[in-house]
Amino acid sequence: EMKDNNIAYIRMTNFNADTTGLFKRFQKEIIARNPNAIIFDLRNNSGGFLQTSIDVASAWVDDDIIVTERSVEGERAYTTTASPIFRDIQTVILVNGGSASASEIVAGALQDYGLAYIIGEQTFGKGSVQVLEDLKDGSSVKFTIARWYTPNDRSIDEDGVTPDEVIELTEEDFSEDRDPQLERALEYLRVAQ
């Protein structure tokens, strides 16, 4: 949807198998409207597929690393997969404690490259790849086999992404139907233009 001052508002609730295709369609619609800025809302987006997060971040990042996965076997850098159609459009990303995993990869990469201003609350800190092994007695154990790092080598796991500007959304705000994080994003973009 479009907000005042021709600001595009995109809310993404997960990074599923069909997200990349839907997102690419949205990109064309958004570009056709020639927006002044983008607000990308990743609040309460608990993540999904790693590859989808790479595809989404590629709309901003030009031919570079999005995330590095480190394991005992070494490290693997995941790089962009598409042309950065949104690179020159000023972007704010909204995050909170429910933003995890793939959301943190996207927010962390865009923050590191100075391509987005992050507003909201500290993200969840789910930046690891885990496997579940079943044991003979019927119980199971979870192993962390790899961890994710942002382009500037910040660990996503346990640390999460710290917003450039911390704005809380309280229970009271929620019950009164107020959204101070979104309000601040709109204000920030108005001033920036």
Helices and strands as residue ranges (DSSP letters): E 2-3, G 4-6, E 7-11, H 19-32, E 37-41, H 50-57, E 65-71, E 74-79, E 90-95, H 102-112, E 117-120, E 128-134, E 140-149, E 165-166, H 171-175, H 180-192
